[in-house]
């Protein structure tokens, strides 16, 4: 597992990359919310009142493997707390983090 600090819109997030067999589980999070790959359960996080969004890989890629992939990926699912903050399906991961910041 690796953690790297990334800054989006002046806000800091910890981006974690966890190797899981042939893929990586990738997510960026701070106190405002989380954007993650397809392995992230945004519905479960909603039960804790935590804003979360799941992305699909950037065009032409089969999976999300890095922080850059996460930022370029497209939001495909959000939970109610993320929606209340203004995250929308179709945003990039970077745009969603800007909103969650």
MOLINDA-V817894 format. One record per pair of residues at least 6 apart in sequence whose C-alpha atoms are under 7 Angstrom apart, sorted by sequence separation. I is the first residue (numbers start at 1). J is the second residue. If there is no record, write none. Layout:
BEGIN
i->{I:I}
j->{J:J}
END
This chain:
BEGIN
i->{6:7:18:19:28:29:57:64:5:6:17:18:27:28:45:57:5:6:17:18:27:28:5:6:17:27:87:4:5:16:17:26:27:42:3:4:16:26:42:58:78:3:4:15:16:25:42:57:77:87:3:15:76:86:2:3:14:15:25:40:58:75:76:85:1:2:13:14:58:75:85:1:2:13:14:38:57:58:74:75:1:13:33:34:35:36:37:38:56:57:74:75:1:33:34:35:36:37:38:55:56:74:75:32:33:34:35:36:37:55:56:73:74:55:56:72:73:54:55:71:72:53:54:55:71:72:54:70:71:53:54:53:52:53:37:52:51:53:51:52:50:51:49:46:46:46:42:43:42:26:55:26:24:26:24:17:15:35:35:33:32:32:8:9:8:11}
j->{12:13:24:25:34:35:63:70:12:13:24:25:34:35:52:64:13:14:25:26:35:36:14:15:26:36:96:14:15:26:27:36:37:52:14:15:27:37:53:69:89:15:16:27:28:37:54:69:89:99:16:28:89:99:16:17:28:29:39:54:72:89:90:99:16:17:28:29:73:90:100:17:18:29:30:54:73:74:90:91:18:30:50:51:52:53:54:55:73:74:91:92:19:51:52:53:54:55:56:73:74:92:93:51:52:53:54:55:56:74:75:92:93:75:76:92:93:75:76:92:93:75:76:77:93:94:77:93:94:77:78:78:78:79:64:79:79:82:81:82:81:82:81:79:80:81:78:79:79:64:93:65:64:66:65:66:67:93:97:100:100:101:97:98:98:101}
END
